Amino acid sequence: MGSAPREPRRGRRARQRRLRAVPSRHGPAREHHRGAHRGRGADAAPAAGPRQGLSGGVAVLRPRSRRALVLLLMALAAATACRRHEAGPAVATSLKPVGGERQTLLLSGPWRFQGSNDLEGAEAPAFDDHTWAAVSVPHTWGERAWRRAWYRMHFVVPRKEVGRPLYLVFDGAATFADVYVNGTHLGQHRGAFTRFVFDARPAAVEGDNVLAVRVTNDPADTADSLPSGLGKQLYRLYGGLYRKVWLLKTHPLHVDPTEDASPGVYVTPGDVTAQSADLAVKVLVRNSGAARLPVEVRCRLLDAAGQQVLVLVRKMEIDGGASVPVSVAAKVDQPRLWSPSDPYLYRVRAEVVSDDHVVDAVEQRTGFRDFRIADGSFLLNGSPIALRGVGKHQETEEHATAVTDDELREDFAGLRDLGVNCVRLAHYPHAALEYDLADELGILVWAENGHSNTSKITTTGDAITREMVRQNYNHPSIVMWSVGNETAFVRVNRYAAVARAEDPQRLITYASNTGTRGRRYPLLDFIAQNTYRGWYRGAAGEFAQKAREMRFVSESGAGSVITHHTDYADAHRVVDHFEPEEYRQHVAEVQFQVVFREQKDLPLYTLWVFRDFGIDKYKGRNTKGLLTYAGLRKDAYALYKAFLRPDVPVVHLTSKTCFLRRGRPNNGIKAYSNRPELTLTLNGEDRGRRRNGEFRHPGGRMVDNVFYWPVAMREGRNEVTVTDGAGHSDSAVVYFYGRGGRRDTSGPPALVQDLRSSNPASPAFFVDDEIRAEWPFYYEFDGSADNTFHSLPPALEGARWISTRRLSKPPCRTDLSFKLREGAGPAKIYVLFTEGTPIEATLSGAGFRDANLAGRWRDNDLRLVGFRAWMKEARAGDRISVPGATADYVVLVQPK
């Protein structure tokens, strides 16, 4: 950064993969954690001193030292002007921050939307779109079969803003987008996951303006993308304007947003230690007017409380129509370091000043941290760190990829609760908010460019990789760029070179499922590997050897569906057909014991995946999530948390969604906990204490945080509780109706008596437990009845249900009848059925009426569909009959 090169230090620090600060065409001089160390290490002596001159140099600011401030100002004032009449950077201790003229307006809608594979001409301002659907953006057309679609909306440019800078900013459009204003084609962006900006000023007019966007998601059209539309797809590319769209207005002198839609401000901390750190800032300043103008650029470093740490000032003149980089640098004494335990964030505020007025300002957060790889292990701020995390997609059941900010915040709150210290944001650049949240929460990020099949994309792939780096350059949470996932190493060197040229500082990696391929990839700092031993092939116990060989595990795990269950002793899987929670438990218990106990020094383990997502696997889902598609936590979540957060009490009963069991009576009770011991109470009876570490896995391995009691349940209703004796417990109601169950009639009589099913092949059972959102209601757990509740009306709170086989299967059709227990109070009897089912007339004939209640649940194909509720009042002793139908429905009993 202006200092003379120094000789490399010898010894252990010299072996660390790090280069000296080097100049970059796109950003300030940056530290590169790669190769032999030729710059000042964390324990090296301070540099001899900055050069002052045309480049501006480095300034050290000690706010409480007047003498240092005076010397710095004198030295900086002596700098000579460059060919753009550029003055040296000035440093001041207090300049009152004032706002600029930048306005950012969210274009959420209403938009008009029309899915059509062959519609042409909709960019014309006079095009009639009144019959199109009204939608809000973010928006996706999801799984509908369109390959192309149009979006249109209107915006107004007041007279006083005509001719001033006007930009359209798209946070993401899948997959290629052609943008028009008033019929003028502003350009096309290629790639679904990176931001893009178009200058709308040449096409905009005073008053009403028409913005039209044609989006294509056709695999043939998007072959030249990351991922290629023609290759194997590991996730679904839902078409649409699935991220936000903004209208940006600025002063003619402004921070330039057009360099690959970057923020126009690049912040580079370097040589970071607890004693000091270098800070370099590059600001792209555009003069959109015709005349050459003087400009002053101020870069303020603010702490988390908003207090100014330092300010750097540079003056220059910029030609009309030009965009120029303005670089300043300083040294910061005793920076507060960013880490998972203390994610301290500073802000850099870049101000463009004209005639002593701030006409534009952009703020970027930054953190001072040093992340590197040394001798095969990761170091953060000089200390070893083992990365333990998850992979994560940008998708929810409710909105597919058009996720809301609240959904993203909920996801990251879940990551924090889980206790991970890293997240792999796979397999493509994610929304800016996700990187912001990682910055705030101290979660280290593996960022990926979207290269996830073997197509040989070149120019567009280069551009997308470059956009990823430039747009997300300032996030301290991002510690590595990934240039692909499972691509057989196709184009890995090419994209690694792009990332390295843009950012010599961060590590570069790749996730392989075909080994490491020797040493043919010199730009990769390490190669991570995906392994699914115990799922796609092999046994769960084989993971230990694979992890020892791979060292960097970027994916591993197993699928699970909350409506699939087996006895613990019979846990097995048929991939994409039968994926029970108990088999997922079997795999997780081995992997977590290996990662957290047997191989603690494993540098990287990222479990696949945080949440289920859409893909052509089990009923359109990849089921390896710790959460269901809707966000319900599976059993493996609790076990992972128990290992990740040993100081936070975790007590969790497993297999609770298997509410009615018909297997072995001594299948037993299992719990996950990081507590020293747990006690089981079954139906009010103490059934023994288990100590942590006593559990022996079926493969023979002793596994921590797993507790098991091989006890037999009684026939009918069982109340199960586990407690650590210190106020932490978990409870469940489990029914058992199998051979060998203990007969015990000591419990209170059930609310529902004399329950009868007219079909012996479809017996019915009353479940005296409250219905729950996201839970199953049929008792078939073999993959033939994957129906679950989703959203339940509050009016149904406290209702119990009668469980049957899936009633939409013709062989399971049955008439139901039952009595309300004598002495019980009145109750409401509800029948919930899928909308459109021809069952209303039958229910009306049985005395039911429309309850004016509706909600949503999933059918057996895991599709969200609506349900309606009909109801009748009943009193104690009444017999209620529900005529059968071949349809999805369930009977609820709600005591008053």
SVG drawing of the C-alpha trace seen along z (x, -y; Angstrom):
<svg xmlns="http://www.w3.org/2000/svg" viewBox="-80 -26 94 86">
<polyline fill="none" stroke="black" stroke-width="0.4" points="0.0,0.0 2.9,-2.3 5.4,-0.7 8.6,0.8 8.5,4.6 10.0,6.5 11.8,9.7 9.7,12.7 9.7,13.7 11.1,17.1 9.6,19.8 6.1,21.0 4.4,17.7 6.3,17.8 4.6,21.0 1.2,19.5 -0.6,18.9 -0.6,15.2 0.9,12.6 1.8,9.0 -0.5,6.2 -0.8,5.9 -2.5,3.4 -5.7,4.4 -7.4,2.9 -10.8,3.1 -10.0,2.3 -7.4,0.9 -4.3,2.9 -5.4,6.1 -3.9,8.8 -4.0,12.2 -4.0,15.2 -2.1,17.4 1.4,18.4 4.6,17.5 4.2,14.5 6.1,11.6 4.4,8.8 4.1,7.8 2.6,10.7 0.5,10.4 3.6,10.5 5.9,8.5 7.3,5.1 5.4,2.0 6.3,0.8 9.0,-1.8 6.5,-4.4 4.2,-5.3 5.3,-7.0 3.6,-10.3 3.0,-11.3 0.8,-11.1 -0.9,-7.9 -2.1,-9.4 -0.3,-6.9 -1.3,-5.7 -2.2,-7.9 -2.2,-7.0 -4.8,-8.7 -4.7,-8.9 -7.7,-11.0 -6.3,-12.1 -2.9,-13.1 -2.9,-16.7 0.8,-16.5 0.2,-13.5 -2.8,-15.1 -0.8,-18.3 2.1,-16.3 -0.3,-14.3 -2.1,-17.3 1.2,-19.0 2.5,-15.9 -0.7,-15.3 -1.1,-18.9 2.3,-18.7 1.1,-16.1 1.2,-17.3 -1.8,-17.3 -2.2,-14.4 -3.4,-14.7 -7.0,-14.9 -6.0,-17.8 -6.1,-15.4 -5.1,-16.6 -3.6,-14.3 -6.0,-12.8 -6.7,-15.1 -7.5,-13.7 -9.8,-15.5 -11.1,-14.6 -14.6,-16.0 -16.7,-16.9 -20.4,-17.0 -22.0,-14.2 -24.8,-15.4 -27.0,-13.5 -26.8,-13.6 -29.4,-13.7 -29.6,-9.9 -33.1,-8.4 -33.8,-4.7 -37.4,-3.8 -38.7,-0.2 -40.7,0.8 -42.8,3.5 -45.8,2.8 -48.4,3.2 -46.8,4.9 -48.7,6.5 -47.6,10.0 -48.2,12.3 -46.6,15.8 -46.3,16.5 -43.7,18.4 -44.4,16.5 -45.8,13.0 -43.9,10.3 -44.2,6.5 -45.2,6.0 -42.3,3.5 -44.3,0.9 -45.7,-1.8 -49.2,-1.6 -49.4,2.2 -52.7,3.1 -51.9,5.1 -55.2,4.5 -56.1,8.2 -52.8,9.3 -52.5,10.5 -51.6,7.9 -48.6,9.0 -46.1,7.7 -42.4,8.0 -40.5,10.1 -42.5,12.6 -41.9,16.0 -44.1,18.1 -42.8,21.1 -43.3,24.6 -45.8,23.5 -44.7,24.5 -43.9,21.2 -40.5,20.6 -40.9,16.8 -42.9,14.1 -43.4,10.3 -43.6,7.8 -44.8,4.2 -45.3,1.3 -45.4,-2.5 -43.3,-5.1 -43.3,-8.9 -40.4,-11.3 -41.1,-14.8 -40.1,-17.7 -37.3,-18.8 -35.7,-15.4 -35.7,-15.1 -32.1,-14.7 -30.8,-13.8 -29.2,-10.3 -31.8,-7.6 -30.9,-3.9 -33.0,-0.7 -31.5,1.8 -32.6,5.4 -31.5,7.6 -32.1,10.7 -34.1,12.0 -34.3,15.7 -32.7,16.3 -32.1,13.8 -33.8,10.4 -34.4,7.8 -35.2,4.4 -37.2,1.7 -38.2,-1.8 -40.8,-3.4 -40.0,-0.8 -36.2,-1.5 -34.1,1.6 -31.8,0.7 -30.0,4.1 -30.0,7.7 -28.6,9.3 -27.6,13.0 -27.6,15.0 -30.2,15.6 -28.4,14.7 -26.5,11.5 -27.6,7.9 -27.7,5.7 -28.2,2.0 -29.3,0.1 -29.1,-3.6 -32.6,-4.7 -32.0,-8.4 -31.7,-8.2 -35.1,-6.6 -37.0,-8.3 -39.4,-11.2 -41.2,-13.7 -44.3,-12.3 -45.4,-8.7 -42.9,-6.1 -43.4,-2.4 -41.0,0.2 -41.2,3.6 -39.1,6.6 -39.1,9.8 -37.7,12.7 -36.7,16.1 -36.1,19.3 -36.0,21.6 -33.3,24.1 -32.3,23.7 -32.1,19.9 -30.2,20.1 -27.6,22.6 -25.0,19.8 -25.4,19.3 -24.4,20.5 -25.7,23.1 -26.3,23.9 -30.0,24.5 -29.0,27.6 -27.0,29.4 -28.0,31.5 -29.9,29.3 -29.3,29.7 -32.0,27.2 -34.9,25.5 -34.5,22.3 -37.9,20.7 -38.5,18.0 -39.4,14.4 -38.4,11.1 -37.9,13.0 -35.8,10.3 -36.5,6.7 -36.4,3.9 -35.4,0.4 -35.3,-3.0 -32.2,-5.0 -32.0,-8.7 -28.8,-10.7 -27.0,-14.0 -25.0,-14.3 -21.9,-13.8 -22.4,-10.5 -21.0,-7.2 -21.2,-5.1 -23.5,-2.0 -22.8,-0.6 -19.6,1.4 -21.2,4.8 -23.9,3.4 -21.3,3.1 -22.0,0.6 -19.3,-1.6 -17.3,-1.6 -14.7,1.1 -13.4,1.4 -10.3,3.5 -8.9,4.1 -5.4,5.5 -2.6,6.7 -5.2,7.0 -4.0,7.5 -5.4,6.5 -2.8,3.7 -3.5,2.1 -4.9,2.6 -4.6,1.1 -7.7,-0.3 -8.0,-1.0 -11.1,-2.4 -11.8,-2.8 -14.8,-4.9 -16.0,-5.0 -17.2,-8.6 -19.2,-9.4 -19.8,-12.8 -22.9,-12.4 -22.9,-16.0 -21.2,-17.5 -18.7,-19.8 -15.6,-19.1 -16.4,-19.5 -14.3,-19.8 -15.2,-17.2 -14.2,-16.3 -14.5,-12.7 -14.7,-12.1 -14.4,-8.6 -15.4,-8.3 -14.8,-5.3 -17.5,-5.1 -17.7,-2.7 -20.8,-0.7 -22.0,-3.6 -21.7,-6.0 -18.7,-7.7 -16.1,-8.9 -12.8,-7.0 -11.2,-8.8 -12.0,-10.6 -9.9,-10.7 -10.5,-13.5 -9.3,-13.7 -10.0,-16.5 -9.9,-16.3 -11.6,-17.3 -13.6,-14.8 -14.4,-15.2 -18.0,-15.2 -19.3,-11.8 -16.4,-10.1 -16.3,-7.6 -13.0,-7.5 -11.7,-5.5 -10.7,-7.5 -8.5,-5.6 -7.6,-6.6 -5.9,-4.6 -5.1,-4.9 -3.9,-2.8 -6.3,-2.1 -4.9,-1.7 -6.3,1.1 -9.3,2.0 -12.0,4.1 -11.8,7.4 -14.7,9.1 -15.3,12.8 -18.2,15.2 -18.0,14.4 -17.8,10.6 -19.1,9.6 -18.2,6.0 -19.0,3.9 -17.7,0.5 -19.2,-1.6 -17.4,-3.4 -19.4,-6.3 -18.2,-7.6 -19.4,-11.1 -19.2,-13.1 -19.0,-16.8 -19.6,-19.6 -19.5,-23.3 -19.2,-22.3 -22.4,-20.3 -22.6,-16.5 -24.5,-15.6 -24.2,-11.8 -23.3,-9.3 -23.0,-5.6 -22.4,-3.6 -20.8,-0.1 -20.2,1.9 -16.8,3.6 -15.1,5.6 -11.5,6.1 -10.6,9.8 -7.8,12.0 -8.8,15.4 -6.3,17.7 -5.3,21.3 -2.1,22.6 -0.8,26.1 -4.1,27.5 -6.1,25.7 -8.1,22.4 -7.0,19.5 -9.2,16.5 -7.4,13.5 -4.4,15.8 -6.3,18.5 -7.3,21.9 -11.0,22.3 -12.8,25.5 -15.7,24.6 -19.0,26.3 -22.0,25.3 -24.7,26.1 -25.4,25.5 -28.4,23.3 -30.6,22.5 -32.7,19.3 -36.0,21.1 -39.1,21.6 -42.3,23.5 -44.5,20.4 -42.6,18.3 -40.1,20.6 -37.2,18.3 -39.1,15.1 -38.3,15.2 -39.3,12.4 -36.9,10.5 -38.8,11.9 -38.2,15.4 -34.5,14.8 -34.3,13.3 -36.1,16.3 -33.6,18.6 -30.6,16.8 -32.3,16.7 -32.5,20.5 -28.8,20.7 -27.9,18.7 -30.1,20.9 -28.5,24.0 -25.1,22.6 -23.2,22.9 -20.2,20.7 -20.3,20.9 -22.8,21.3 -22.3,22.4 -24.7,20.2 -25.1,22.7 -24.9,22.9 -25.0,19.3 -24.9,15.7 -27.7,15.1 -29.6,11.9 -27.6,9.1 -29.6,9.4 -28.2,12.8 -24.7,11.6 -25.7,8.6 -27.2,11.0 -24.1,13.1 -22.0,10.0 -24.2,9.1 -24.4,12.5 -20.7,13.5 -21.4,16.4 -18.5,17.1 -19.7,17.5 -18.7,19.7 -20.0,17.8 -20.6,19.7 -20.9,18.6 -23.6,20.9 -21.4,23.2 -23.1,26.5 -23.1,28.6 -20.6,29.7 -21.4,27.3 -18.4,25.4 -19.7,21.8 -17.1,19.2 -17.8,15.4 -21.1,15.4 -19.6,17.5 -16.7,15.1 -19.1,12.2 -21.2,13.9 -18.2,14.8 -16.9,11.2 -20.3,9.8 -20.4,12.1 -17.1,10.8 -17.6,7.1 -21.2,7.0 -20.3,8.8 -16.7,7.6 -17.2,5.7 -18.8,8.3 -16.4,9.4 -18.4,12.6 -17.4,13.9 -14.1,15.7 -14.0,17.8 -15.3,17.8 -16.3,21.1 -16.0,21.5 -18.2,24.6 -20.0,27.6 -19.8,31.1 -18.8,30.0 -16.0,32.6 -13.7,29.6 -14.9,28.1 -13.9,24.4 -12.6,24.4 -9.3,22.9 -10.9,20.3 -13.4,19.0 -10.7,19.2 -8.6,16.9 -11.5,14.4 -12.1,14.5 -8.4,14.2 -8.0,11.2 -10.9,9.4 -10.0,10.4 -6.5,11.5 -7.4,11.5 -9.9,14.3 -9.5,18.0 -10.8,19.8 -12.3,23.3 -14.4,25.8 -16.7,28.6 -15.9,31.9 -17.7,35.2 -14.9,36.8 -11.8,36.5 -9.1,33.9 -7.6,34.7 -4.0,34.2 -2.4,30.7 -3.8,29.4 -5.6,26.5 -3.0,24.1 -5.4,21.2 -7.5,23.2 -6.5,22.8 -8.2,26.1 -10.6,28.6 -13.6,29.6 -15.5,32.8 -19.1,34.0 -19.6,37.4 -22.9,39.3 -21.7,42.5 -24.6,44.2 -27.1,42.5 -26.5,43.1 -24.0,45.8 -22.2,47.6 -22.9,47.6 -23.1,44.7 -20.0,45.8 -17.9,45.4 -18.1,41.6 -15.3,41.6 -12.7,42.9 -13.9,40.6 -13.8,37.6 -10.2,38.5 -9.2,38.7 -11.0,35.6 -10.4,33.2 -12.7,30.5 -16.2,31.9 -18.5,29.5 -21.6,31.8 -22.8,34.8 -26.1,36.0 -29.2,38.0 -32.8,37.5 -35.8,37.6 -39.5,37.1 -41.5,36.4 -44.3,38.8 -41.9,41.7 -41.1,43.8 -39.7,47.2 -38.9,48.9 -35.4,47.8 -34.0,51.3 -35.3,51.5 -34.1,48.1 -33.5,48.3 -33.9,46.2 -34.9,46.5 -33.6,43.3 -36.3,41.2 -39.0,43.6 -38.8,44.2 -36.8,41.8 -37.7,42.3 -36.6,39.9 -35.2,42.9 -32.7,43.6 -31.7,40.0 -31.0,40.2 -28.9,43.3 -26.6,41.4 -26.5,38.1 -25.5,39.9 -22.4,41.3 -21.4,38.2 -21.7,35.8 -19.8,38.1 -17.0,38.3 -16.9,34.5 -17.2,33.3 -15.5,36.1 -13.3,38.3 -11.9,35.8 -12.2,32.5 -9.4,31.1 -11.4,31.6 -11.1,28.1 -14.5,28.0 -17.8,29.8 -20.9,28.3 -24.0,30.5 -26.3,30.7 -28.8,28.9 -30.5,26.4 -34.0,26.6 -35.6,29.0 -35.9,27.5 -37.5,28.2 -35.9,30.6 -36.8,33.8 -36.2,36.2 -38.7,37.5 -42.1,36.0 -40.3,33.0 -38.2,32.4 -34.6,32.8 -35.4,34.0 -31.9,33.7 -32.9,30.5 -32.7,30.1 -35.9,28.3 -38.9,29.3 -39.7,27.2 -42.1,25.2 -39.5,24.8 -40.5,27.5 -37.4,28.7 -36.6,32.4 -34.9,34.6 -31.4,34.1 -31.6,30.4 -31.8,31.1 -28.8,33.4 -26.7,31.0 -27.5,28.2 -26.7,30.4 -23.1,30.9 -22.7,27.3 -23.9,25.6 -22.8,27.6 -23.4,24.7 -27.1,24.3 -29.3,27.0 -31.0,29.2 -33.6,31.8 -35.5,33.3 -37.6,36.5 -37.2,38.0 -39.8,39.4 -42.7,37.3 -44.5,37.1 -44.8,40.9 -47.7,40.3 -49.3,43.7 -47.0,46.8 -47.9,50.3 -44.5,52.0 -42.6,53.6 -43.9,52.8 -40.3,52.5 -39.2,50.2 -38.3,47.8 -37.9,44.1 -35.0,42.1 -34.0,38.5 -31.2,36.1 -29.6,33.9 -26.3,32.4 -27.1,32.6 -25.1,35.0 -28.1,37.3 -31.8,37.7 -34.6,39.4 -37.6,41.0 -41.1,40.8 -43.6,43.0 -47.3,42.7 -46.2,41.1 -43.8,44.0 -40.0,43.4 -38.4,45.7 -34.8,45.0 -31.9,42.6 -29.4,42.6 -26.0,40.9 -24.6,39.0 -22.1,41.2 -23.7,44.5 -25.5,45.0 -24.1,47.6 -24.9,47.0 -26.1,50.1 -22.7,50.0 -20.9,50.4 -19.8,46.8 -20.4,45.0 -22.2,41.8 -22.6,38.8 -25.8,36.8 -28.1,39.8 -30.2,41.4 -32.3,44.6 -34.6,46.6 -35.8,50.0 -39.1,49.8 -42.5,51.2 -45.5,48.8 -49.0,49.7 -51.7,50.1 -53.4,46.8 -52.3,43.5 -48.9,43.0 -47.5,39.8 -43.7,39.6 -41.4,37.1 -37.7,36.8 -36.0,34.3 -32.5,33.4 -33.6,32.6 -32.6,29.0 -35.7,27.6 -35.2,28.7 -37.6,31.3 -39.5,32.5 -42.8,34.3 -44.9,36.2 -48.1,38.2 -47.6,41.4 -50.2,44.1 -49.4,47.7 -51.6,50.2 -49.5,53.2 -49.1,56.8 -47.7,57.2 -48.6,53.8 -49.1,53.7 -52.8,53.7 -53.4,50.9 -56.8,49.3 -55.8,47.1 -55.9,43.9 -58.9,41.7 -61.5,42.6 -61.1,40.9 -63.4,38.1 -64.3,40.3 -65.8,43.7 -66.9,46.6 -65.1,45.4 -66.1,47.6 -64.9,47.9 -67.0,49.7 -63.9,50.9 -61.8,53.5 -58.9,52.7 -59.0,49.0 -59.3,48.9 -59.6,45.6 -58.1,44.3 -58.8,41.3 -55.8,39.2 -56.3,37.2 -53.7,34.6 -53.9,31.2 -53.6,30.9 -50.5,29.1 -49.5,27.1 -47.1,29.0 -47.8,32.4 -49.3,35.5 -52.8,36.6 -53.0,40.0 -51.1,42.8 -49.6,44.5 -45.9,43.8 -44.7,45.8 -44.7,43.1 -48.2,43.7 -49.8,40.9 -47.6,37.8 -50.5,35.5 -49.8,32.9 -51.5,29.8 -50.0,26.4 -51.9,23.4 -54.7,24.0 -57.4,21.4 -57.2,20.2 -60.8,21.3 -59.5,24.9 -57.2,24.5 -57.4,27.3 -59.1,29.7 -58.2,33.4 -58.5,35.8 -59.5,39.2 -56.6,40.8 -57.1,43.2 -55.3,44.5 -55.2,42.0 -58.9,41.8 -58.3,40.6 -57.1,44.2 -60.2,46.1 -59.4,49.2 -59.4,47.1 -62.8,45.5 -64.8,46.0 -67.8,44.7 -67.0,43.5 -69.1,43.3 -68.4,42.6 -69.9,41.4 -68.9,38.5 -68.1,39.7 -70.9,39.5 -70.2,36.7 -68.1,34.8 -69.0,31.2 -70.3,30.2 -68.0,30.3 -67.7,29.2 -67.2,31.9 -65.4,30.7 -64.7,32.4 -61.8,30.8 -61.7,31.7 -59.7,30.7 -61.4,27.8 -63.3,29.0 -64.1,32.4 -67.7,33.4 -68.4,34.1 -70.6,31.2 -74.0,32.8 -73.0,36.0 -72.0,33.9 -75.1,31.8 -77.2,35.0 -75.3,36.0 -76.2,32.7 -73.0,30.8 -72.9,27.2 -70.3,24.9 -68.2,23.5 -66.8,20.7 -63.3,21.8 -60.5,22.5 -56.8,23.3 -54.2,25.1 -52.6,28.6 -50.5,30.9 -51.8,33.7 -50.0,37.0 -47.9,35.4 -46.7,32.7 -48.6,30.0 -50.2,27.2 -53.9,27.2 -56.8,25.5 -59.2,27.2 -62.6,26.2 -64.2,27.0 -67.8,28.1 -69.1,28.5 -71.8,29.7 -72.4,29.3 -72.5,32.4 -73.3,33.1 -72.1,35.8 -73.5,39.2 -74.3,38.2 -73.4,40.6 -71.9,38.9 -71.7,40.4 -69.5,39.3 -70.3,40.9 -67.3,42.1 -65.9,40.6 -62.9,41.3 -61.2,38.0 -58.7,36.4 -60.5,35.5 -60.1,35.7 -62.5,35.6 -61.7,33.3 -63.3,33.2 -62.9,29.9 -64.1,29.9 -65.6,26.6"/>
</svg>
